[in-house]
Amino acid sequence: MEKIAVFPGSFDPITLGHRSIVLRALPMFDKIYVAVGVNMEKRSTFSLENRLKWIRSVFRDYPTIVVESYEGLTADFCSKVGARYIIRGLRSGSDFEYENMICHANKRLHPELETVFLLTESELVGVSSSVVRDIYKNGGDVSKFVPSEVDLTI
C-alpha cells in the first residue's frame, strides 16, 4: 500500500520552515500532498494562485510532491486523496497543544488517519507565515524567511 501524506496549511506565504518540514518528511512517504486550505472567511494576504505557483516552483524537482488546494475539512481531503497521514511541524510547546487537539479531532472524524509531528529545525523556529507577512507589510526584507522561488513583489 502506498504511503500518502498531506501537509496542510494556508502557506500565506510558504516559508523556509514549511519547505524544511516537507523535504525532511519526503523519505518517509511515497507521496506528499502540500495542500493549501482555502477558508472563505479568512482573508489571505497573497492570492491562492500565487501561493500555489510559489509552492509548485519550490517543489518542482520532486515528482512525489503534489500541490493542490482544497476547501473544507483536512480529514476529508485526506480521504479524497487516499492519505493516511497528516504531517505537521512543531516550533514550540504551544504549537503542540493546538496540533494535539486537531490531531484528536481528525482521528475521531477518520480513525485511519495518523498525524506525524516533526520538530522545526532550530534555526527556523522563529519563522512563520505571520512573521513574514508582518515584515512584508512593513516594507522589510523577507528573503531570509522564504524560499528564493517566492517573489512577494507580485
N, CA and C of each residue as an Amber inpcrd file, in Angstrom:
protein
   462
   0.8350000  -1.1830000   0.0000000   0.0000000   0.0000000   0.0000000
   0.8830000   1.2510000   0.0000000   0.5500000   2.1810000  -0.8660000
   1.3000000   3.4310000  -0.9830000   1.1040000   4.2940000   0.2680000
   2.2100000   4.8220000   0.7930000   2.1410000   5.6870000   1.9770000
   1.9970000   7.1310000   1.4940000   0.7830000   7.6620000   1.6770000
   0.4680000   9.0170000   1.2080000   0.2150000   9.9040000   2.4220000
   0.8250000  11.0960000   2.3900000   0.6570000  12.0600000   3.4710000
   0.1740000  13.3890000   2.9080000  -0.4540000  14.1590000   3.7880000
  -0.8900000  15.5190000   3.4500000  -0.2160000  16.4760000   4.4210000
   0.3660000  17.5310000   3.8660000   0.9140000  18.6220000   4.6680000
   0.0200000  19.8270000   4.4090000  -0.9620000  20.0620000   5.3010000
  -1.9320000  21.1240000   5.0610000  -1.4860000  22.4650000   5.6470000
  -1.9850000  23.5300000   5.0670000  -1.7240000  24.8550000   5.6120000
  -2.2710000  25.9210000   4.6950000  -2.1520000  27.1650000   5.1350000
  -2.5600000  28.2770000   4.2720000  -1.3880000  28.7310000   3.4050000
  -0.1730000  28.5250000   3.8910000   1.0330000  28.8710000   3.1430000
   0.9510000  30.2920000   2.5890000   0.6780000  31.2190000   3.4740000
   0.4230000  32.6230000   3.1080000   1.5320000  33.5270000   3.6500000
   2.7590000  33.3920000   3.1400000   3.2790000  32.5420000   2.0690000
   3.9850000  31.3120000   2.6230000   4.4580000  30.4470000   1.7110000
   5.2900000  29.3220000   2.1130000   6.6010000  29.8840000   2.6660000
   7.1190000  29.2550000   3.7090000   8.3550000  29.7160000   4.3450000
   9.4440000  28.6430000   4.2400000  10.6340000  29.0180000   4.6610000
  11.7270000  28.0470000   4.7270000  11.3950000  26.9270000   5.7090000
  10.6360000  27.2450000   6.7520000  10.2150000  26.2290000   7.7030000
   9.3110000  25.1970000   7.0610000   8.3390000  25.6460000   6.2590000
   7.4590000  24.7250000   5.5440000   8.2780000  23.8170000   4.6230000
   9.1620000  24.4440000   3.8510000   9.9810000  23.6730000   2.9050000
  10.7910000  22.6050000   3.6460000  11.3820000  22.9930000   4.7540000
  12.1930000  22.0700000   5.5370000  11.3760000  20.8620000   6.0080000
  10.1830000  21.1110000   6.5230000   9.3390000  20.0160000   7.0170000
   9.0170000  19.0450000   5.8800000   8.6180000  19.5580000   4.7300000
   8.2520000  18.6920000   3.6060000   9.4560000  17.8720000   3.1440000
  10.5940000  18.5130000   2.9870000  11.7760000  17.7920000   2.4920000
  12.2720000  16.7630000   3.5020000  12.1340000  17.0460000   4.7810000
  12.5310000  16.0800000   5.7970000  11.5510000  14.9130000   5.8790000
  10.2900000  15.1590000   5.5460000   9.2790000  14.1000000   5.5640000
   9.3270000  13.2290000   4.3130000   9.8940000  13.7530000   3.2590000
   9.8790000  13.0720000   1.9570000  10.3590000  11.6140000   2.0080000
  11.4450000  11.2850000   2.7040000  11.8750000   9.8750000   2.7290000
  10.8990000   8.9280000   3.4350000   9.9750000   9.4740000   4.2090000
   9.0440000   8.6400000   4.9690000   7.8170000   8.2140000   4.1690000
   7.5540000   8.9030000   3.0440000   6.3050000   8.6930000   2.3230000
   6.5520000   8.5050000   0.8310000   5.6150000   7.8100000   0.1850000
   5.6860000   7.6270000  -1.2600000   5.1960000   8.8660000  -1.9990000
   4.2610000   9.5830000  -1.3690000   3.7070000  10.7950000  -1.9820000
   3.2910000  11.7410000  -0.8690000   3.5690000  13.0240000  -1.0780000
   3.1260000  14.0530000  -0.1340000   2.3200000  15.0890000  -0.8980000
   1.1290000  15.3500000  -0.4060000   0.3180000  16.4510000  -0.9200000
   0.5890000  17.6710000  -0.0470000   1.0810000  18.7340000  -0.6570000
   1.1370000  20.0210000   0.0240000  -0.2040000  20.6570000  -0.3110000
  -1.0640000  20.7260000   0.6890000  -2.4640000  21.0700000   0.4750000
  -2.7610000  22.4600000   1.0370000  -3.0920000  23.3690000   0.1450000
  -3.3970000  24.7400000   0.5260000  -4.8740000  24.8330000   0.8580000
  -5.1570000  25.0010000   2.1390000  -6.5360000  25.1070000   2.5770000
  -7.1050000  26.4760000   2.2600000  -8.3090000  26.4710000   1.7240000
  -8.9940000  27.7140000   1.3800000 -10.1130000  27.9310000   2.3860000
 -10.0230000  29.0130000   3.1320000 -11.0350000  29.3720000   4.1160000
 -11.6720000  30.6800000   3.6480000 -12.9030000  30.5970000   3.1710000
 -13.5780000  31.7710000   2.6120000 -13.7900000  32.8770000   3.6510000
 -13.7880000  32.5220000   4.9260000 -13.9940000  33.5210000   5.9750000
 -12.7030000  34.2380000   6.3660000 -11.5840000  33.7270000   5.9060000
 -10.2860000  34.2930000   6.2610000  -9.6800000  34.9620000   5.0310000
  -9.2520000  36.1870000   5.1820000  -8.6750000  36.9210000   4.0550000
  -7.1700000  36.6910000   4.0260000  -6.6990000  36.1270000   2.9290000
  -5.2700000  35.8770000   2.7610000  -4.5830000  37.1230000   2.2470000
  -3.3050000  37.2700000   2.5870000  -2.5120000  38.3870000   2.0810000
  -2.1640000  38.1750000   0.6190000  -1.8430000  36.9280000   0.2760000
  -1.4280000  36.5970000  -1.0870000  -2.4850000  35.7170000  -1.7410000
  -2.6760000  35.8970000  -3.0470000  -3.7230000  35.1600000  -3.7590000
  -3.4290000  33.6620000  -3.7520000  -4.4900000  32.8850000  -3.8450000
  -4.3530000  31.4410000  -3.9270000  -3.4850000  31.0680000  -5.1290000
  -3.6850000  31.7450000  -6.2390000  -2.9220000  31.4500000  -7.4520000
  -1.4280000  31.6380000  -7.2150000  -1.0440000  32.7400000  -6.5580000
   0.3780000  32.9710000  -6.2780000   0.9290000  31.9360000  -5.3100000
   0.1620000  31.6250000  -4.2700000   0.6340000  30.6410000  -3.2940000
   0.8620000  29.2830000  -3.9480000  -0.0770000  28.8470000  -4.7820000
   0.0950000  27.5760000  -5.4950000   1.2990000  27.6330000  -6.4240000
   1.4570000  28.7360000  -7.1360000   2.5820000  28.8900000  -8.0590000
   3.9090000  28.8170000  -7.3170000   4.0050000  29.5240000  -6.1890000
   5.2480000  29.5090000  -5.4070000   5.5600000  28.1060000  -4.8970000
   4.5630000  27.4270000  -4.3470000   4.7910000  26.0890000  -3.7830000
   5.1960000  25.1160000  -4.8830000   4.5200000  25.1760000  -6.0180000
   4.8890000  24.2920000  -7.1370000   6.3060000  24.5610000  -7.6020000
   6.6930000  25.8090000  -7.6050000   8.0550000  26.1650000  -8.0010000
   9.0840000  25.6440000  -6.9950000   8.7840000  25.7680000  -5.7110000
   9.6920000  25.2910000  -4.6560000   9.9390000  23.7890000  -4.7900000
   8.8890000  23.0260000  -5.1270000   8.9960000  21.5680000  -5.1600000
   9.0100000  20.9900000  -6.5760000   9.3160000  21.8060000  -7.5680000
   9.2470000  21.3710000  -8.9650000  10.1600000  20.1780000  -9.2820000
  11.2280000  19.9960000  -8.5330000  12.1600000  18.9000000  -8.8020000
  11.8370000  17.6280000  -8.0200000  10.6730000  17.5930000  -7.3870000
  10.2760000  16.4580000  -6.5520000   8.9650000  15.8740000  -7.0790000
   9.0580000  14.8660000  -7.9270000   7.8320000  14.3250000  -8.5540000
   6.8590000  13.6710000  -7.5820000   7.2960000  13.3310000  -6.3830000
   6.3730000  12.7010000  -5.4240000   5.6790000  13.7270000  -4.5360000
   5.8970000  15.0090000  -4.8250000   5.1920000  16.0770000  -4.1000000
   4.1510000  16.6630000  -5.0340000   2.9000000  16.6320000  -4.5800000
   1.7700000  17.1530000  -5.3460000   1.2360000  18.3750000  -4.6080000
   0.9680000  19.4410000  -5.3390000   0.4480000  20.6630000  -4.7300000
  -0.9890000  20.8640000  -5.2010000  -1.9080000  20.9730000  -4.2380000
  -3.3270000  21.1810000  -4.5500000  -3.9440000  22.1100000  -3.5200000
  -5.0590000  22.7120000  -3.8870000  -5.8400000  23.4830000  -2.9160000
  -7.0900000  22.6710000  -2.5810000  -7.6860000  23.0030000  -1.4490000
  -8.9080000  22.3070000  -1.0500000  -9.7290000  23.2100000  -0.1400000
 -11.0170000  22.9250000  -0.0870000 -11.9280000  23.5880000   0.8430000
 -12.5020000  22.5310000   1.7680000 -12.8800000  22.9540000   2.9420000
 -13.4970000  22.0160000   3.8680000 -12.4950000  21.4420000   4.8460000
 -12.8340000  20.2660000   5.3580000 -12.0230000  19.6350000   6.3860000
 -10.7920000  18.9500000   5.8080000  -9.6700000  19.1290000   6.4940000
  -8.4340000  18.4670000   6.0810000  -8.6180000  16.9550000   6.0830000
  -9.2920000  16.4290000   7.0830000  -9.5120000  14.9770000   7.1720000
 -10.2710000  14.4660000   5.9550000 -11.2330000  15.2440000   5.4720000
 -11.9800000  14.8430000   4.2770000 -11.0910000  14.8770000   3.0420000
 -10.2230000  15.8930000   2.9470000  -9.2880000  15.9560000   1.8220000
  -8.3630000  14.7350000   1.8470000  -7.9120000  14.3520000   3.0340000
  -7.0520000  13.1730000   3.1640000  -7.7550000  11.9350000   2.6120000
  -9.0150000  11.7610000   2.9740000  -9.7810000  10.6170000   2.4670000
  -9.9020000  10.6760000   0.9500000 -10.1500000  11.8480000   0.4280000
 -10.3200000  12.0340000  -1.0190000  -9.0780000  11.5970000  -1.7960000
  -7.8810000  11.9180000  -1.2670000  -6.6360000  11.6000000  -1.9940000
  -6.0010000  10.2940000  -1.5260000  -6.6550000   9.5960000  -0.5910000
  -6.1350000   8.3220000  -0.1200000  -4.9770000   8.4250000   0.8600000
  -4.8800000   9.5630000   1.5410000  -3.7980000   9.7600000   2.5160000
  -4.1950000   9.1960000   3.8720000  -3.2480000   8.5400000   4.5090000
  -3.4780000   8.0250000   5.8610000  -2.6570000   8.7780000   6.8950000
  -1.9020000   9.7850000   6.4320000  -1.0200000  10.5270000   7.3270000
  -1.1600000  12.0300000   7.0990000  -1.0940000  12.7760000   8.1800000
  -1.0370000  14.2370000   8.1280000   0.3050000  14.6280000   8.7400000
   1.0140000  15.4860000   8.0610000   2.3090000  15.9760000   8.5480000
   2.0990000  17.3540000   9.1540000   2.6570000  17.5560000  10.3390000
   2.5900000  18.8650000  10.9900000   3.9500000  19.1940000  11.5860000
   4.3300000  20.4510000  11.4520000   5.5670000  20.9250000  12.0400000
   5.2880000  21.5780000  13.3880000   6.1980000  21.3790000  14.3260000
   6.0500000  21.9560000  15.6640000   7.2440000  22.8580000  15.9610000
   6.9530000  24.1240000  16.2860000   8.0030000  25.0660000  16.6670000
   8.1380000  25.1800000  18.1750000   7.0320000  24.9470000  18.8780000
   7.0230000  25.2000000  20.3230000   5.9820000  24.3180000  21.0100000
   5.9960000  24.3900000  22.3350000   5.0130000  23.6540000  23.1190000
   3.5980000  24.1060000  22.8320000   3.4080000  25.4010000  22.5940000
   2.0570000  25.8820000  22.2950000   1.5760000  25.3480000  20.9480000
   2.4940000  25.1870000  19.9820000   2.1230000  24.5420000  18.7190000
   1.6200000  23.1300000  18.9970000   2.3320000  22.4170000  19.8870000
   1.9300000  21.0440000  20.1940000   0.5380000  21.0060000  20.7990000
   0.2480000  21.8960000  21.7340000  -1.0700000  21.8970000  22.3820000
  -2.1760000  22.0500000  21.3420000  -2.0100000  22.9960000  20.4270000
  -3.0060000  23.2330000  19.3810000  -3.0920000  22.0260000  18.4390000
  -1.9480000  21.5790000  17.9410000  -1.9300000  20.4810000  16.9760000
  -2.4400000  19.1750000  17.5790000  -2.1970000  18.9650000  18.8530000
  -2.6770000  17.7750000  19.5380000  -4.2120000  17.7250000  19.5270000
  -4.8470000  18.8700000  19.7700000  -6.3180000  18.9190000  19.7300000
  -6.8340000  18.6130000  18.3250000  -6.2050000  19.2140000  17.3110000
  -6.6140000  18.9870000  15.9240000  -6.4040000  17.5160000  15.5430000
  -5.2860000  16.9690000  15.9770000  -4.9640000  15.5640000  15.7000000
  -6.0740000  14.6480000  16.2120000  -6.5230000  14.8810000  17.4360000
  -7.5670000  14.0280000  18.0220000  -8.9130000  14.2240000  17.3190000
  -9.2040000  15.4380000  16.9040000 -10.4450000  15.6820000  16.1580000
 -10.4010000  14.9520000  14.8180000  -9.2660000  15.0510000  14.1170000
  -9.1320000  14.3520000  12.8340000  -9.2630000  12.8480000  13.0130000
  -8.6930000  12.3310000  14.0710000  -8.7360000  10.8890000  14.3530000
 -10.1800000  10.4340000  14.6110000 -10.9750000  11.2960000  15.2590000
 -12.3840000  10.9320000  15.5060000 -13.1850000  10.9680000  14.2150000
 -12.8360000  11.9070000  13.3260000 -13.5290000  12.0050000  12.0430000
 -13.1580000  10.8520000  11.1150000 -11.8750000  10.5240000  11.0940000
 -11.3450000   9.4780000  10.2110000 -10.3210000   8.6670000  11.0080000
 -10.7700000   7.5870000  11.6630000  -9.9000000   6.8200000  12.5690000
  -8.6190000   6.2870000  11.9380000  -8.5930000   6.1440000  10.6120000
  -7.3920000   5.6180000   9.9500000  -6.2710000   6.6550000   9.8400000
  -6.5760000   7.9140000  10.1170000  -5.5740000   8.9830000   9.9840000
  -4.6060000   8.9940000  11.1580000  -3.3380000   9.1370000  10.8360000
  -2.2910000   9.3310000  11.8430000  -1.6240000  10.6640000  11.5590000
  -1.3100000  11.3920000  12.6090000  -0.5910000  12.6520000  12.4530000
   0.8610000  12.4300000  12.8360000   1.7460000  12.8950000  11.9670000
   3.1800000  12.7890000  12.1880000   3.7020000  14.1910000  12.4870000
   4.2720000  14.3620000  13.6690000   4.8210000  15.6560000  14.0750000
   6.3230000  15.6700000  13.8320000   6.7890000  16.7190000  13.1770000
   8.2290000  16.9300000  13.0030000   8.6050000  18.2360000  13.6800000
   9.6520000  18.1850000  14.4700000  10.1270000  19.4010000  15.1280000
  10.8320000  20.2870000  14.1140000  10.5780000  21.5670000  14.2070000
  11.2260000  22.5420000  13.3410000  12.7170000  22.5860000  13.6490000
  13.5080000  22.7220000  12.6110000  14.9480000  22.8730000  12.8100000
  15.1930000  24.1380000  13.6310000  16.1650000  24.0800000  14.5300000
  16.3680000  25.1720000  15.4910000  16.5500000  26.5400000  14.8250000
  17.2400000  26.5850000  13.7030000  17.4640000  27.8890000  13.0640000
  16.2040000  28.4580000  12.4060000  15.1430000  27.6590000  12.3300000
  13.9010000  28.1080000  11.6860000  12.7450000  28.2730000  12.6700000
  13.0040000  28.1250000  13.9570000  11.9410000  28.1920000  14.9590000
  11.1820000  29.5210000  14.9030000  11.8590000  30.6100000  14.6330000
  11.2030000  31.9170000  14.6100000  10.5400000  32.2630000  13.2960000
  10.5350000  31.3380000  12.3520000   9.9860000  31.6050000  11.0200000
   8.5450000  31.1080000  10.9520000   7.6390000  32.0070000  10.6280000
   6.2300000  31.6430000  10.4080000   5.6740000  32.5540000   9.3270000
   4.5890000  32.1190000   8.7230000   3.9500000  32.9500000   7.6950000
   3.5030000  34.2850000   8.2720000   3.0100000  34.2810000   9.5120000
   2.5430000  35.5430000  10.0980000   3.7060000  36.5070000  10.3270000
   4.8690000  36.0040000  10.7170000   6.0490000  36.8610000  10.8600000
   6.4430000  37.4200000   9.4990000   6.4520000  36.5660000   8.4810000
   6.7970000  37.0060000   7.1300000   5.8200000  38.0790000   6.6520000
   4.5260000  37.8700000   6.8760000   3.5310000  38.8610000   6.4520000
   3.7530000  40.2020000   7.1540000   4.0590000  40.1570000   8.4370000
   4.2940000  41.3940000   9.1860000   5.5140000  42.1360000   8.6410000
   6.5870000  41.4150000   8.4040000   7.7990000  42.0340000   7.8320000
   7.4720000  42.6150000   6.4570000   6.7740000  41.8360000   5.6340000
   6.4010000  42.2620000   4.2860000   5.5350000  43.5290000   4.3090000
   4.5010000  43.5240000   5.1580000   3.5800000  44.6680000   5.2190000
   4.2630000  45.9390000   5.7150000   5.3700000  45.7670000   6.4290000
   6.0970000  46.9260000   6.9430000   7.3470000  47.2440000   6.1270000
   7.4150000  46.6930000   4.9130000   8.4790000  47.0450000   3.9800000
   9.8290000  46.4020000   4.2510000   9.8630000  45.3740000   5.0920000
  11.1260000  44.7180000   5.4140000  11.5240000  43.6710000   4.3940000
  12.7430000  43.1910000   4.5190000  13.3000000  42.1770000   3.6280000
  12.9470000  40.7920000   4.1610000  12.1420000  40.0490000   3.4090000
  11.7040000  38.7260000   3.8420000  12.5620000  37.6100000   3.2600000
  13.5880000  37.9340000   2.5180000  14.3660000  36.9220000   1.7970000
  15.0250000  35.8960000   2.7050000  15.2420000  36.2150000   3.9520000
  15.8530000  35.2610000   4.8880000  14.8300000  34.2550000   5.4350000
  13.5690000  34.4330000   5.0820000  12.4920000  33.6310000   5.6630000
  11.7310000  32.7740000   4.6540000  11.8600000  33.0930000   3.3720000
  11.0990000  32.3710000   2.3350000  12.0550000  31.7820000   1.3060000
  11.6460000  30.6880000   0.6470000  12.4830000  30.1320000  -0.4300000
  12.6880000  31.1510000  -1.5340000  13.7830000  31.0350000  -2.2480000
  14.1110000  32.0130000  -3.3070000  13.0560000  32.0480000  -4.4080000
  12.2740000  30.9870000  -4.5580000  11.2250000  30.9440000  -5.5880000
  10.0350000  31.8380000  -5.2660000   9.9590000  32.3090000  -4.0470000
   8.8280000  33.1360000  -3.6110000   9.1330000  34.5990000  -3.9160000
   8.3830000  35.1550000  -4.8670000   8.5480000  36.5580000  -5.2540000
   7.3510000  37.3350000  -4.7290000   7.5420000  38.0020000  -3.6200000
   6.4400000  38.7330000  -2.9840000   6.1810000  40.0930000  -3.6200000
   6.8870000  40.3960000  -4.6940000   6.6570000  41.6730000  -5.3580000
   5.4590000  41.6040000  -6.3010000   4.8910000  40.4170000  -6.4820000
   3.7540000  40.3060000  -7.4040000   2.5130000  40.8370000  -6.7400000
